[in-house]
């Protein structure tokens, strides 16, 4: 591990993303890698002096005693990063190799990138930004063109913190390094794949963004399609940025809505008033900052197919929602039933077994059909469980680790970002036309009554 300091310059340093996620994740990383050193600079619209900036950093690092000593807290500058003159003044202060992190709303990030056009950034500058990357395929392509006019693609980090989650890294290891799984990882043996991210939390103050995005764009368009790509990709030659992202991009290019029928292969719903644990929640339409006329969904499910030789015909169900009964984040791989169950075995398995990867705590569970017990020839289900640990404490820890090392393997490449918008556009069009009406579910439930929840 390099011990020379890396400069992390956060635009939007006075915002919630910085204080709640970026700085605590940086502290967690430094606790795990005590030899690493970082210079931390910041800029935001809020006026504050250096002491206030130091205090903000200190509070964010407070859970990890001693880590603050590994950070050189540099300057904080108040600036409007959509103003070309203000951006030029900041660019003039950058050192070579700086990681410039746009911890800003997507529209502000795009305006800042536009303001930078024509400027020369120091050698090795890395540009990091949050999703969504554009609003559709066209605007994603335009944003990518502006970015690559500033730095090469290898110096652009489109952050998807899901790609750094230990569950997905474990999933890659299990399927790529074990003979028991790799030969059966195809449509010949796999019946369906479910990628689910259900949350029990509601809006948590995000109405301004969420009401314009909804569950499909917030989660499926970005995070869950990336998970699909990792599950379905052919084994890459290596896990370096080119091979891994080439493998993912190939899958995304082959992905489309099942049957090319978004009305039949998608559904959406939003929560009504209900109760979760000891909290009473209002209807989504009555939440502060929500425009009920938008018909924004808080639960979305879309079924995709990967149209290639390995996966043709296998439904990939991607689902995510808020204000549900329980948090449930998992990848479930269901295997096809065996061709023949011998006569004399009591019971008829509905599948050929099920492999589940769960997040937080990380677990891998394998459901098997076995015999034994009171009737030695009666089939019953048993589950083998491997505890994979708590995973990383902070979702951005792996992201920042890669960023500071100048690695982009776990970021979203330009073509991937554009493909994700292309994939979901038919669903957006169908929903806009009313082809898939918005259903209701009480907050604290498992969703609409007729939706499968297994």
C-alpha positions, 0 to 999 in steps of 0.5 A, spaced: 500 500 500 502 506 498 504 511 503 504 517 499 498 522 501 493 522 495 488 528 495 481 527 496 477 534 494 470 534 495 465 538 491 459 539 496 463 538 502 458 541 506 452 536 504 449 530 507 453 525 502 459 528 505 458 528 512 453 521 513 457 517 508 464 519 505 467 522 511 465 516 515 467 511 510 474 514 509 475 514 517 473 506 516 478 505 511 484 509 514 482 504 520 483 498 516 489 501 512 493 505 518 499 506 513 495 510 508 495 518 508 490 522 505 490 530 504 482 532 504 480 539 501 473 541 500 468 546 497 461 547 498 456 553 497 455 554 505 460 559 508 464 556 513 471 557 515 477 552 516 475 551 523 468 549 522 471 545 516 476 541 521 470 540 526 465 537 521 471 532 519 472 531 526 465 529 528 465 524 522 471 521 524 469 520 531 467 513 531 474 511 529 479 514 534 486 515 531 484 516 524 484 523 524 491 523 525 492 520 518 489 526 514 491 532 513 485 537 513 486 542 507 482 548 505 475 549 504 472 554 499 466 557 498 464 556 491 458 556 486 461 550 482 456 551 476 459 558 475 465 558 470 470 563 473 469 559 480 470 553 477 476 555 474 479 558 480 478 551 483 481 548 478 488 552 478 489 550 485 489 542 483 495 538 484 496 532 479 493 526 481 487 529 485 481 525 486 475 530 485 469 528 488 462 531 485 458 530 492 453 534 489 445 533 486 446 530 479 444 536 475 449 540 479 454 535 477 452 536 470 452 543 470 459 543 473 462 538 468 459 543 463 463 549 466 469 545 466 469 544 458 475 547 455 479 547 461 486 543 462 486 539 468 492 536 472 495 530 470 492 524 473 486 528 475 480 523 477 473 525 476 468 521 481 460 522 481 454 519 483 448 516 479 444 517 476 449 519 470 444 523 465 436 522 465 436 517 459 440 514 454 441 521 450 443 525 456 448 520 459 451 520 452 452 527 452 455 527 459 460 522 457 462 526 451 463 532 456 467 527 461 472 524 456 473 531 453 476 533 460 480 526 462 481 519 459 475 514 461 480 510 466 480 517 470 472 517 470 469 513 476 462 513 476 460 511 483 455 505 484 457 503 491 453 496 490 459 494 486 463 495 492 459 491 497 462 484 500 456 480 498 457 481 490 464 480 491 463 473 495 458 472 489 463 473 484 468 468 488 463 463 489 461 462 482 468 463 478 472 459 483 468 453 484 467 447 479 461 445 483 457 452 480 461 454 474 459 448 470 451 449 471 451 457 471 447 457 465 440 457 462 441 449 462 441 448 469 438 455 472 430 456 472 430 464 474 434 469 478 431 474 483 435 480 485 431 484 490 432 490 495 427 491 499 427 496 504 423 498 511 425 505 511 421 510 507 423 517 504 428 519 510 428 526 507 429 524 500 423 526 497 426 532 493 430 527 489 426 520 490 419 523 487 422 525 480 426 518 480 422 513 483 424 506 485 425 503 478 430 509 476 433 510 483 435 502 484 433 498 478 436 502 473 443 503 476 444 498 482 440 492 480 442 492 473 449 492 475 448 486 480 445 482 474 451 484 470 455 481 475 451 475 476 450 473 468 457 475 465 461 470 462 468 469 466 473 474 465 480 473 463 482 477 469 478 482 474 482 488 472 478 494 470 478 492 462 476 485 462 471 485 468 467 491 465 468 488 458 464 482 461 459 486 464 458 491 458 457 485 454 451 482 458 448 489 458 448 489 451 444 483 451 439 485 456 432 487 454 425 487 458 422 479 457 418 478 451 419 486 449 413 487 453 413 492 458 406 492 460 406 484 462 413 484 464 413 490 469 409 492 475 409 498 480 406 500 486 406 506 492 405 505 499 399 508 503 399 509 510 401 504 515 405 502 521 413 499 521 415 497 528 413 503 532 412 508 527 406 510 524 407 512 516 403 517 512 401 515 505 407 516 500 402 521 497 402 525 503 409 525 505 413 532 505 415 534 498 411 529 494 407 531 488 402 526 488 400 527 481 407 524 479 404 517 480 411 516 483 412 508 485 415 506 491 416 499 489 418 496 482 419 490 479 421 488 472 423 482 469 428 482 464 432 477 459 439 476 457 439 474 450 445 470 449 447 463 448 448 462 456 442 465 458 436 466 453 429 464 456 431 465 464 427 470 467 431 475 471 426 479 476 429 485 479 425 488 485 426 494 489 421 498 494 421 502 500 416 502 507 416 494 506 415 489 512 422 488 513 429 489 509 431 484 504 437 484 500 438 478 496 440 474 490 436 468 489 438 463 484 433 457 483 435 451 479 431 447 474 428 441 477 431 434 476 429 431 469 427 424 473 425 423 481 425 415 482 419 412 484 418 411 491 421 417 493 415 421 496 414 428 494 415 432 488 420 438 488 418 444 485 425 446 483 432 443 483 435 447 489 436 454 491 442 458 492 441 465 496 446 470 497 444 475 502 446 482 504 447 485 511 449 480 515 452 477 509 450 469 508 450 464 503 444 459 503 443 453 499 436 449 499 437 442 498 432 436 497 434 431 502 431 424 505 431 422 512 427 423 518 421 419 520 420 417 513 427 415 510 424 415 503 420 422 504 423 428 501 424 434 505 428 441 504 434 443 508 438 449 508 446 449 509 448 456 511 455 459 510 456 466 515 460 470 510 461 476 516 458 482 517 461 485 511 464 492 510 461 497 515 460 503 510 457 502 503 462 507 500 469 504 504 471 500 498 469 505 493 474 510 496 479 505 497 479 504 489 478 511 488 484 513 492 488 508 488 486 510 482 483 503 480 476 504 476 474 496 476 468 497 481 466 503 477 461 504 471 464 505 465 460 510 460 457 504 455 454 501 461 451 507 464 448 508 457 446 501 456 442 501 463 438 507 460 437 504 454 434 497 457 429 501 462 426 506 457 421 501 454 418 500 461 418 508 462 414 509 456 409 504 458 408 507 465 408 514 462 402 511 457 398 508 463 399 501 461 402 499 468 397 502 473 400 504 480 397 499 485 397 500 492 400 497 499 400 499 506 406 501 509 409 495 513 406 490 508 410 485 504 407 489 498 400 488 494 397 482 496 397 479 489 405 480 488 409 474 490 414 475 496 417 468 496 
